[in-house]
Amino acid sequence: MTDPATDPTAPQPASAPEVAPEMDDAELESLEADLATIEAAMDRVDAGDLDGATTLMARLGDEDGDLSGGDGS
């Protein structure tokens, strides 16, 4: 029997995804801000404040478009 560690046909464990080198600090800060907004909206939902959650979620999105999944029309 071949040792799985040296067997080239054995399934290999998935490696950790690499961080895209083109992602800069501004993009990371934007993602962190969106994450904080999402967490705050989730807290509002947990507290029963759906209007407050909706207001927070309306702040999400990127400057190039929206995150609604629509076709923009």
Phi and psi restraints in degrees (range 20) as a CNS / XPLOR table:
assign (resid 1 and name C) (resid 2 and name N)
       (resid 2 and name CA) (resid 2 and name C) 1.0 -85.9 20.0 2
assign (resid 2 and name N) (resid 2 and name CA)
       (resid 2 and name C) (resid 3 and name N) 1.0 140.6 20.0 2
assign (resid 2 and name C) (resid 3 and name N)
       (resid 3 and name CA) (resid 3 and name C) 1.0 -65.8 20.0 2
assign (resid 3 and name N) (resid 3 and name CA)
       (resid 3 and name C) (resid 4 and name N) 1.0 124.0 20.0 2
assign (resid 3 and name C) (resid 4 and name N)
       (resid 4 and name CA) (resid 4 and name C) 1.0 -58.3 20.0 2
assign (resid 4 and name N) (resid 4 and name CA)
       (resid 4 and name C) (resid 5 and name N) 1.0 -26.5 20.0 2
assign (resid 4 and name C) (resid 5 and name N)
       (resid 5 and name CA) (resid 5 and name C) 1.0 -69.4 20.0 2
assign (resid 5 and name N) (resid 5 and name CA)
       (resid 5 and name C) (resid 6 and name N) 1.0 -25.7 20.0 2
assign (resid 5 and name C) (resid 6 and name N)
       (resid 6 and name CA) (resid 6 and name C) 1.0 -112.1 20.0 2
assign (resid 6 and name N) (resid 6 and name CA)
       (resid 6 and name C) (resid 7 and name N) 1.0 -3.0 20.0 2
assign (resid 6 and name C) (resid 7 and name N)
       (resid 7 and name CA) (resid 7 and name C) 1.0 -81.1 20.0 2
assign (resid 7 and name N) (resid 7 and name CA)
       (resid 7 and name C) (resid 8 and name N) 1.0 113.9 20.0 2
assign (resid 7 and name C) (resid 8 and name N)
       (resid 8 and name CA) (resid 8 and name C) 1.0 -68.0 20.0 2
assign (resid 8 and name N) (resid 8 and name CA)
       (resid 8 and name C) (resid 9 and name N) 1.0 -16.9 20.0 2
assign (resid 8 and name C) (resid 9 and name N)
       (resid 9 and name CA) (resid 9 and name C) 1.0 -90.9 20.0 2
assign (resid 9 and name N) (resid 9 and name CA)
       (resid 9 and name C) (resid 10 and name N) 1.0 -8.5 20.0 2
assign (resid 9 and name C) (resid 10 and name N)
       (resid 10 and name CA) (resid 10 and name C) 1.0 -72.8 20.0 2
assign (resid 10 and name N) (resid 10 and name CA)
       (resid 10 and name C) (resid 11 and name N) 1.0 143.2 20.0 2
assign (resid 10 and name C) (resid 11 and name N)
       (resid 11 and name CA) (resid 11 and name C) 1.0 -59.2 20.0 2
assign (resid 11 and name N) (resid 11 and name CA)
       (resid 11 and name C) (resid 12 and name N) 1.0 135.9 20.0 2
assign (resid 11 and name C) (resid 12 and name N)
       (resid 12 and name CA) (resid 12 and name C) 1.0 -98.0 20.0 2
assign (resid 12 and name N) (resid 12 and name CA)
       (resid 12 and name C) (resid 13 and name N) 1.0 143.8 20.0 2
assign (resid 12 and name C) (resid 13 and name N)
       (resid 13 and name CA) (resid 13 and name C) 1.0 -65.1 20.0 2
assign (resid 13 and name N) (resid 13 and name CA)
       (resid 13 and name C) (resid 14 and name N) 1.0 146.7 20.0 2
assign (resid 13 and name C) (resid 14 and name N)
       (resid 14 and name CA) (resid 14 and name C) 1.0 -66.9 20.0 2
assign (resid 14 and name N) (resid 14 and name CA)
       (resid 14 and name C) (resid 15 and name N) 1.0 136.8 20.0 2
assign (resid 14 and name C) (resid 15 and name N)
       (resid 15 and name CA) (resid 15 and name C) 1.0 -86.7 20.0 2
assign (resid 15 and name N) (resid 15 and name CA)
       (resid 15 and name C) (resid 16 and name N) 1.0 159.5 20.0 2
assign (resid 15 and name C) (resid 16 and name N)
       (resid 16 and name CA) (resid 16 and name C) 1.0 -66.0 20.0 2
assign (resid 16 and name N) (resid 16 and name CA)
       (resid 16 and name C) (resid 17 and name N) 1.0 139.5 20.0 2
assign (resid 16 and name C) (resid 17 and name N)
       (resid 17 and name CA) (resid 17 and name C) 1.0 -65.0 20.0 2
assign (resid 17 and name N) (resid 17 and name CA)
       (resid 17 and name C) (resid 18 and name N) 1.0 144.1 20.0 2
assign (resid 17 and name C) (resid 18 and name N)
       (resid 18 and name CA) (resid 18 and name C) 1.0 -85.2 20.0 2
assign (resid 18 and name N) (resid 18 and name CA)
       (resid 18 and name C) (resid 19 and name N) 1.0 146.6 20.0 2
assign (resid 18 and name C) (resid 19 and name N)
       (resid 19 and name CA) (resid 19 and name C) 1.0 -76.5 20.0 2
assign (resid 19 and name N) (resid 19 and name CA)
       (resid 19 and name C) (resid 20 and name N) 1.0 132.2 20.0 2
assign (resid 19 and name C) (resid 20 and name N)
       (resid 20 and name CA) (resid 20 and name C) 1.0 -62.4 20.0 2
assign (resid 20 and name N) (resid 20 and name CA)
       (resid 20 and name C) (resid 21 and name N) 1.0 125.5 20.0 2
assign (resid 20 and name C) (resid 21 and name N)
       (resid 21 and name CA) (resid 21 and name C) 1.0 -65.7 20.0 2
assign (resid 21 and name N) (resid 21 and name CA)
       (resid 21 and name C) (resid 22 and name N) 1.0 -22.8 20.0 2
assign (resid 21 and name C) (resid 22 and name N)
       (resid 22 and name CA) (resid 22 and name C) 1.0 -80.8 20.0 2
assign (resid 22 and name N) (resid 22 and name CA)
       (resid 22 and name C) (resid 23 and name N) 1.0 -6.7 20.0 2
assign (resid 22 and name C) (resid 23 and name N)
       (resid 23 and name CA) (resid 23 and name C) 1.0 -76.6 20.0 2
assign (resid 23 and name N) (resid 23 and name CA)
       (resid 23 and name C) (resid 24 and name N) 1.0 118.8 20.0 2
assign (resid 23 and name C) (resid 24 and name N)
       (resid 24 and name CA) (resid 24 and name C) 1.0 -101.8 20.0 2
assign (resid 24 and name N) (resid 24 and name CA)
       (resid 24 and name C) (resid 25 and name N) 1.0 178.1 20.0 2
assign (resid 24 and name C) (resid 25 and name N)
       (resid 25 and name CA) (resid 25 and name C) 1.0 -60.4 20.0 2
assign (resid 25 and name N) (resid 25 and name CA)
       (resid 25 and name C) (resid 26 and name N) 1.0 -37.3 20.0 2
assign (resid 25 and name C) (resid 26 and name N)
       (resid 26 and name CA) (resid 26 and name C) 1.0 -63.9 20.0 2
assign (resid 26 and name N) (resid 26 and name CA)
       (resid 26 and name C) (resid 27 and name N) 1.0 -40.8 20.0 2
assign (resid 26 and name C) (resid 27 and name N)
       (resid 27 and name CA) (resid 27 and name C) 1.0 -65.3 20.0 2
assign (resid 27 and name N) (resid 27 and name CA)
       (resid 27 and name C) (resid 28 and name N) 1.0 -42.1 20.0 2
assign (resid 27 and name C) (resid 28 and name N)
       (resid 28 and name CA) (resid 28 and name C) 1.0 -64.0 20.0 2
assign (resid 28 and name N) (resid 28 and name CA)
       (resid 28 and name C) (resid 29 and name N) 1.0 -41.7 20.0 2
assign (resid 28 and name C) (resid 29 and name N)
       (resid 29 and name CA) (resid 29 and name C) 1.0 -63.4 20.0 2
assign (resid 29 and name N) (resid 29 and name CA)
       (resid 29 and name C) (resid 30 and name N) 1.0 -38.3 20.0 2
assign (resid 29 and name C) (resid 30 and name N)
       (resid 30 and name CA) (resid 30 and name C) 1.0 -64.8 20.0 2
assign (resid 30 and name N) (resid 30 and name CA)
       (resid 30 and name C) (resid 31 and name N) 1.0 -43.4 20.0 2
assign (resid 30 and name C) (resid 31 and name N)
       (resid 31 and name CA) (resid 31 and name C) 1.0 -63.4 20.0 2
assign (resid 31 and name N) (resid 31 and name CA)
       (resid 31 and name C) (resid 32 and name N) 1.0 -40.9 20.0 2
assign (resid 31 and name C) (resid 32 and name N)
       (resid 32 and name CA) (resid 32 and name C) 1.0 -63.7 20.0 2
assign (resid 32 and name N) (resid 32 and name CA)
       (resid 32 and name C) (resid 33 and name N) 1.0 -39.7 20.0 2
assign (resid 32 and name C) (resid 33 and name N)
       (resid 33 and name CA) (resid 33 and name C) 1.0 -66.1 20.0 2
assign (resid 33 and name N) (resid 33 and name CA)
       (resid 33 and name C) (resid 34 and name N) 1.0 -41.7 20.0 2
assign (resid 33 and name C) (resid 34 and name N)
       (resid 34 and name CA) (resid 34 and name C) 1.0 -63.4 20.0 2
assign (resid 34 and name N) (resid 34 and name CA)
       (resid 34 and name C) (resid 35 and name N) 1.0 -40.7 20.0 2
assign (resid 34 and name C) (resid 35 and name N)
       (resid 35 and name CA) (resid 35 and name C) 1.0 -62.0 20.0 2
assign (resid 35 and name N) (resid 35 and name CA)
       (resid 35 and name C) (resid 36 and name N) 1.0 -43.2 20.0 2
assign (resid 35 and name C) (resid 36 and name N)
       (resid 36 and name CA) (resid 36 and name C) 1.0 -62.4 20.0 2
assign (resid 36 and name N) (resid 36 and name CA)
       (resid 36 and name C) (resid 37 and name N) 1.0 -38.7 20.0 2
assign (resid 36 and name C) (resid 37 and name N)
       (resid 37 and name CA) (resid 37 and name C) 1.0 -66.4 20.0 2
assign (resid 37 and name N) (resid 37 and name CA)
       (resid 37 and name C) (resid 38 and name N) 1.0 -42.1 20.0 2
assign (resid 37 and name C) (resid 38 and name N)
       (resid 38 and name CA) (resid 38 and name C) 1.0 -62.0 20.0 2
assign (resid 38 and name N) (resid 38 and name CA)
       (resid 38 and name C) (resid 39 and name N) 1.0 -44.0 20.0 2
assign (resid 38 and name C) (resid 39 and name N)
       (resid 39 and name CA) (resid 39 and name C) 1.0 -62.9 20.0 2
assign (resid 39 and name N) (resid 39 and name CA)
       (resid 39 and name C) (resid 40 and name N) 1.0 -40.8 20.0 2
assign (resid 39 and name C) (resid 40 and name N)
       (resid 40 and name CA) (resid 40 and name C) 1.0 -65.3 20.0 2
assign (resid 40 and name N) (resid 40 and name CA)
       (resid 40 and name C) (resid 41 and name N) 1.0 -40.2 20.0 2
assign (resid 40 and name C) (resid 41 and name N)
       (resid 41 and name CA) (resid 41 and name C) 1.0 -64.5 20.0 2
assign (resid 41 and name N) (resid 41 and name CA)
       (resid 41 and name C) (resid 42 and name N) 1.0 -39.8 20.0 2
assign (resid 41 and name C) (resid 42 and name N)
       (resid 42 and name CA) (resid 42 and name C) 1.0 -62.9 20.0 2
assign (resid 42 and name N) (resid 42 and name CA)
       (resid 42 and name C) (resid 43 and name N) 1.0 -39.3 20.0 2
assign (resid 42 and name C) (resid 43 and name N)
       (resid 43 and name CA) (resid 43 and name C) 1.0 -61.7 20.0 2
assign (resid 43 and name N) (resid 43 and name CA)
       (resid 43 and name C) (resid 44 and name N) 1.0 -40.6 20.0 2
assign (resid 43 and name C) (resid 44 and name N)
       (resid 44 and name CA) (resid 44 and name C) 1.0 -63.8 20.0 2
assign (resid 44 and name N) (resid 44 and name CA)
       (resid 44 and name C) (resid 45 and name N) 1.0 -41.8 20.0 2
assign (resid 44 and name C) (resid 45 and name N)
       (resid 45 and name CA) (resid 45 and name C) 1.0 -62.5 20.0 2
assign (resid 45 and name N) (resid 45 and name CA)
       (resid 45 and name C) (resid 46 and name N) 1.0 -44.8 20.0 2
assign (resid 45 and name C) (resid 46 and name N)
       (resid 46 and name CA) (resid 46 and name C) 1.0 -58.4 20.0 2
assign (resid 46 and name N) (resid 46 and name CA)
       (resid 46 and name C) (resid 47 and name N) 1.0 -33.9 20.0 2
assign (resid 46 and name C) (resid 47 and name N)
       (resid 47 and name CA) (resid 47 and name C) 1.0 -83.9 20.0 2
assign (resid 47 and name N) (resid 47 and name CA)
       (resid 47 and name C) (resid 48 and name N) 1.0 -3.9 20.0 2
assign (resid 47 and name C) (resid 48 and name N)
       (resid 48 and name CA) (resid 48 and name C) 1.0 87.9 20.0 2
assign (resid 48 and name N) (resid 48 and name CA)
       (resid 48 and name C) (resid 49 and name N) 1.0 8.2 20.0 2
assign (resid 48 and name C) (resid 49 and name N)
       (resid 49 and name CA) (resid 49 and name C) 1.0 -95.4 20.0 2
assign (resid 49 and name N) (resid 49 and name CA)
       (resid 49 and name C) (resid 50 and name N) 1.0 78.5 20.0 2
assign (resid 49 and name C) (resid 50 and name N)
       (resid 50 and name CA) (resid 50 and name C) 1.0 -69.6 20.0 2
assign (resid 50 and name N) (resid 50 and name CA)
       (resid 50 and name C) (resid 51 and name N) 1.0 -33.2 20.0 2
assign (resid 50 and name C) (resid 51 and name N)
       (resid 51 and name CA) (resid 51 and name C) 1.0 -64.2 20.0 2
assign (resid 51 and name N) (resid 51 and name CA)
       (resid 51 and name C) (resid 52 and name N) 1.0 -42.5 20.0 2
assign (resid 51 and name C) (resid 52 and name N)
       (resid 52 and name CA) (resid 52 and name C) 1.0 -64.4 20.0 2
assign (resid 52 and name N) (resid 52 and name CA)
       (resid 52 and name C) (resid 53 and name N) 1.0 -39.1 20.0 2
assign (resid 52 and name C) (resid 53 and name N)
       (resid 53 and name CA) (resid 53 and name C) 1.0 -64.7 20.0 2
assign (resid 53 and name N) (resid 53 and name CA)
       (resid 53 and name C) (resid 54 and name N) 1.0 -41.9 20.0 2
assign (resid 53 and name C) (resid 54 and name N)
       (resid 54 and name CA) (resid 54 and name C) 1.0 -63.0 20.0 2
assign (resid 54 and name N) (resid 54 and name CA)
       (resid 54 and name C) (resid 55 and name N) 1.0 -40.7 20.0 2
assign (resid 54 and name C) (resid 55 and name N)
       (resid 55 and name CA) (resid 55 and name C) 1.0 -61.7 20.0 2
assign (resid 55 and name N) (resid 55 and name CA)
       (resid 55 and name C) (resid 56 and name N) 1.0 -43.7 20.0 2
assign (resid 55 and name C) (resid 56 and name N)
       (resid 56 and name CA) (resid 56 and name C) 1.0 -65.5 20.0 2
assign (resid 56 and name N) (resid 56 and name CA)
       (resid 56 and name C) (resid 57 and name N) 1.0 -42.8 20.0 2
assign (resid 56 and name C) (resid 57 and name N)
       (resid 57 and name CA) (resid 57 and name C) 1.0 -65.8 20.0 2
assign (resid 57 and name N) (resid 57 and name CA)
       (resid 57 and name C) (resid 58 and name N) 1.0 -27.2 20.0 2
assign (resid 57 and name C) (resid 58 and name N)
       (resid 58 and name CA) (resid 58 and name C) 1.0 -65.9 20.0 2
assign (resid 58 and name N) (resid 58 and name CA)
       (resid 58 and name C) (resid 59 and name N) 1.0 -20.1 20.0 2
assign (resid 58 and name C) (resid 59 and name N)
       (resid 59 and name CA) (resid 59 and name C) 1.0 -78.7 20.0 2
assign (resid 59 and name N) (resid 59 and name CA)
       (resid 59 and name C) (resid 60 and name N) 1.0 -16.1 20.0 2
assign (resid 59 and name C) (resid 60 and name N)
       (resid 60 and name CA) (resid 60 and name C) 1.0 -74.5 20.0 2
assign (resid 60 and name N) (resid 60 and name CA)
       (resid 60 and name C) (resid 61 and name N) 1.0 156.1 20.0 2
assign (resid 60 and name C) (resid 61 and name N)
       (resid 61 and name CA) (resid 61 and name C) 1.0 135.0 20.0 2
assign (resid 61 and name N) (resid 61 and name CA)
       (resid 61 and name C) (resid 62 and name N) 1.0 166.3 20.0 2
assign (resid 61 and name C) (resid 62 and name N)
       (resid 62 and name CA) (resid 62 and name C) 1.0 -105.9 20.0 2
assign (resid 62 and name N) (resid 62 and name CA)
       (resid 62 and name C) (resid 63 and name N) 1.0 167.2 20.0 2
assign (resid 62 and name C) (resid 63 and name N)
       (resid 63 and name CA) (resid 63 and name C) 1.0 -76.8 20.0 2
assign (resid 63 and name N) (resid 63 and name CA)
       (resid 63 and name C) (resid 64 and name N) 1.0 -14.4 20.0 2
assign (resid 63 and name C) (resid 64 and name N)
       (resid 64 and name CA) (resid 64 and name C) 1.0 -90.4 20.0 2
assign (resid 64 and name N) (resid 64 and name CA)
       (resid 64 and name C) (resid 65 and name N) 1.0 -9.3 20.0 2
assign (resid 64 and name C) (resid 65 and name N)
       (resid 65 and name CA) (resid 65 and name C) 1.0 171.8 20.0 2
assign (resid 65 and name N) (resid 65 and name CA)
       (resid 65 and name C) (resid 66 and name N) 1.0 -166.3 20.0 2
assign (resid 65 and name C) (resid 66 and name N)
       (resid 66 and name CA) (resid 66 and name C) 1.0 -111.7 20.0 2
assign (resid 66 and name N) (resid 66 and name CA)
       (resid 66 and name C) (resid 67 and name N) 1.0 173.9 20.0 2
assign (resid 66 and name C) (resid 67 and name N)
       (resid 67 and name CA) (resid 67 and name C) 1.0 -106.5 20.0 2
assign (resid 67 and name N) (resid 67 and name CA)
       (resid 67 and name C) (resid 68 and name N) 1.0 17.5 20.0 2
assign (resid 67 and name C) (resid 68 and name N)
       (resid 68 and name CA) (resid 68 and name C) 1.0 -72.9 20.0 2
assign (resid 68 and name N) (resid 68 and name CA)
       (resid 68 and name C) (resid 69 and name N) 1.0 -18.6 20.0 2
assign (resid 68 and name C) (resid 69 and name N)
       (resid 69 and name CA) (resid 69 and name C) 1.0 84.3 20.0 2
assign (resid 69 and name N) (resid 69 and name CA)
       (resid 69 and name C) (resid 70 and name N) 1.0 1.3 20.0 2
assign (resid 69 and name C) (resid 70 and name N)
       (resid 70 and name CA) (resid 70 and name C) 1.0 -77.4 20.0 2
assign (resid 70 and name N) (resid 70 and name CA)
       (resid 70 and name C) (resid 71 and name N) 1.0 174.7 20.0 2
assign (resid 70 and name C) (resid 71 and name N)
       (resid 71 and name CA) (resid 71 and name C) 1.0 -91.6 20.0 2
assign (resid 71 and name N) (resid 71 and name CA)
       (resid 71 and name C) (resid 72 and name N) 1.0 6.5 20.0 2
assign (resid 71 and name C) (resid 72 and name N)
       (resid 72 and name CA) (resid 72 and name C) 1.0 85.7 20.0 2
assign (resid 72 and name N) (resid 72 and name CA)
       (resid 72 and name C) (resid 73 and name N) 1.0 1.6 20.0 2
